[in-house]
Amino acid sequence: MTPYPVEPVRATGPVRLILSTFPDRASARRVGAAAVESHRAACVSYLTVESSYWWKGRRVDEPEVLALFKTAPKRVGSLVEFLRRHHPNELPEILEVDVTRAHPPYVDWVDRVTGAEAEEGRIARLSSRPAAPRARGGSPPRRTPARRRPRSK
């Protein structure tokens, strides 16, 4: 058992990487997509790797898929617990890496995507295009109907 809490009391970096290897791309993508869909991770990257390790008394050399989950410090505990429940391996590799420095606009994006508003389905617009103005009463403006041209006979 680790002496470190699942949710760090004093996170030092703005973003966390959670690394986990999967036996194949399909299982990595299934778990990764669910983590992103549930807003536990802002993004997941998949890398094909060759791994060597000891398992049940013998050395194993085999291909795996390394998934790099990017998330906010406040979502680490939820993501780790999600991986524990949904990982296909008997003993999943789940490692947390504290990212001490990151591009500030990227950190803002990670915070927006994994924040409470995102969980409720109200993700802020990621484009720079302003939202359409609302008409009186709160409904969006309607399109002006196209003019009908008289048909030629």
C-alpha positions as CSV (number, residue, x, y, z in Angstrom):
1,M,0.0,0.0,0.0
2,T,1.3,3.4,-0.9
3,P,1.8,6.0,1.8
4,Y,0.6,8.7,-0.7
5,P,-3.1,9.6,-0.7
6,V,-5.1,9.1,-3.9
7,E,-5.9,12.9,-3.9
8,P,-2.7,14.8,-3.2
9,V,-3.3,17.5,-0.5
10,R,-0.7,19.8,-2.0
11,A,-0.4,19.4,-5.7
12,T,2.6,21.3,-7.1
13,G,2.0,21.1,-10.8
14,P,-0.9,22.3,-13.0
15,V,-1.5,19.0,-14.8
16,R,-1.1,15.3,-14.1
17,L,-0.2,12.5,-16.4
18,I,-1.6,9.1,-15.6
19,L,0.3,6.3,-17.4
20,S,-1.1,2.9,-17.9
21,T,-0.2,0.0,-20.2
22,F,-2.9,-2.1,-21.9
23,P,-2.6,-5.5,-23.6
24,D,-3.9,-4.2,-26.9
25,R,-5.1,-1.0,-28.7
26,A,-8.8,-2.0,-28.5
27,S,-8.9,-2.2,-24.7
28,A,-6.8,1.0,-24.3
29,R,-9.1,2.9,-26.7
30,R,-12.2,1.6,-25.0
31,V,-11.0,2.6,-21.5
32,G,-9.5,5.8,-22.8
33,A,-12.6,6.9,-24.6
34,A,-14.7,6.2,-21.5
35,A,-12.3,8.3,-19.3
36,V,-12.6,11.2,-21.8
37,E,-16.3,10.9,-22.2
38,S,-16.8,11.0,-18.4
39,H,-14.5,14.0,-18.1
40,R,-12.0,12.2,-15.9
41,A,-9.3,12.9,-18.5
42,A,-9.1,15.8,-20.9
43,C,-7.1,13.8,-23.4
44,V,-5.5,10.3,-24.0
45,S,-2.6,9.5,-26.2
46,Y,-1.8,5.9,-27.3
47,L,1.7,4.6,-28.0
48,T,2.6,1.1,-29.1
49,V,5.5,-0.1,-26.9
50,E,7.6,-3.3,-26.3
51,S,7.6,-4.2,-22.6
52,S,9.7,-6.6,-20.6
53,Y,8.7,-7.5,-17.0
54,W,8.4,-10.3,-14.5
55,W,5.0,-11.9,-14.1
56,K,4.2,-15.0,-12.0
57,G,7.8,-16.1,-11.8
58,R,8.8,-15.7,-15.5
59,R,10.1,-12.9,-17.6
60,V,7.7,-11.7,-20.3
61,D,8.5,-9.7,-23.4
62,E,5.5,-8.5,-25.4
63,P,3.9,-5.6,-27.2
64,E,1.6,-3.3,-25.2
65,V,-0.2,0.0,-25.7
66,L,0.8,2.8,-23.3
67,A,-2.0,5.2,-22.6
68,L,-1.1,8.7,-21.4
69,F,-4.1,10.3,-19.7
70,K,-3.9,14.1,-19.2
71,T,-6.0,15.4,-16.4
72,A,-6.3,18.1,-13.7
73,P,-5.0,17.4,-10.2
74,K,-8.5,17.5,-8.8
75,R,-9.6,14.6,-11.1
76,V,-6.7,12.2,-10.4
77,G,-8.5,10.2,-7.7
78,S,-11.6,9.7,-9.8
79,L,-9.5,8.7,-12.9
80,V,-7.3,6.3,-10.9
81,E,-10.4,4.6,-9.3
82,F,-12.0,4.4,-12.8
83,L,-8.9,2.7,-14.2
84,R,-8.8,0.3,-11.3
85,R,-12.4,-0.8,-12.0
86,H,-12.2,-0.9,-15.8
87,H,-8.6,-2.0,-16.6
88,P,-8.5,-5.5,-18.3
89,N,-5.2,-6.5,-16.5
90,E,-5.2,-8.4,-13.3
91,L,-2.6,-6.0,-11.9
92,P,-2.8,-2.8,-13.9
93,E,0.0,-0.4,-14.1
94,I,-1.3,3.0,-13.0
95,L,1.3,5.7,-12.5
96,E,0.9,9.4,-11.7
97,V,3.4,11.9,-13.0
98,D,3.3,15.5,-11.7
99,V,3.8,17.9,-14.6
100,T,5.6,20.8,-12.9
101,R,5.4,23.1,-15.9
102,A,2.9,23.3,-18.8
103,H,1.8,25.7,-21.5
104,P,-0.8,28.0,-19.6
105,P,-3.4,27.9,-22.4
106,Y,-3.2,24.1,-22.4
107,V,-3.6,24.0,-18.6
108,D,-6.7,26.2,-18.9
109,W,-8.2,23.8,-21.5
110,V,-7.5,20.8,-19.3
111,D,-9.2,22.6,-16.4
112,R,-12.3,23.5,-18.5
113,V,-12.7,20.0,-20.0
114,T,-12.3,18.2,-16.6
115,G,-14.2,20.8,-14.5
116,A,-17.6,20.6,-12.9
117,E,-19.3,22.4,-15.8
118,A,-17.9,19.8,-18.3
119,E,-19.3,17.0,-16.2
120,E,-22.7,18.5,-16.4
121,G,-22.5,18.7,-20.2
122,R,-21.8,22.5,-20.4
123,I,-18.3,22.5,-21.9
124,A,-17.3,26.0,-22.7
125,R,-16.9,26.7,-26.4
126,L,-13.3,26.0,-27.4
127,S,-13.5,28.2,-30.5
128,S,-12.9,31.9,-30.5
129,R,-16.2,32.5,-32.3
130,P,-18.6,34.4,-30.1
131,A,-21.9,32.8,-29.2
132,A,-25.0,33.9,-31.2
133,P,-26.9,36.7,-29.5
134,R,-30.2,35.7,-27.8
135,A,-33.5,37.2,-28.8
136,R,-35.8,38.6,-26.1
137,G,-37.1,35.6,-24.1
138,G,-33.9,33.7,-24.2
139,S,-34.3,31.7,-27.4
140,P,-31.7,31.9,-30.2
141,P,-32.5,34.1,-33.2
142,R,-34.2,32.4,-36.1
143,R,-32.9,32.3,-39.6
144,T,-34.5,34.7,-42.0
145,P,-36.6,32.6,-44.4
146,A,-35.3,32.5,-48.0
147,R,-37.3,34.6,-50.5
148,R,-39.4,32.5,-52.8
149,R,-38.7,33.2,-56.4
150,P,-41.6,32.8,-58.8
151,R,-41.3,29.6,-60.8
152,S,-40.9,30.0,-64.5
153,K,-43.3,28.1,-66.6
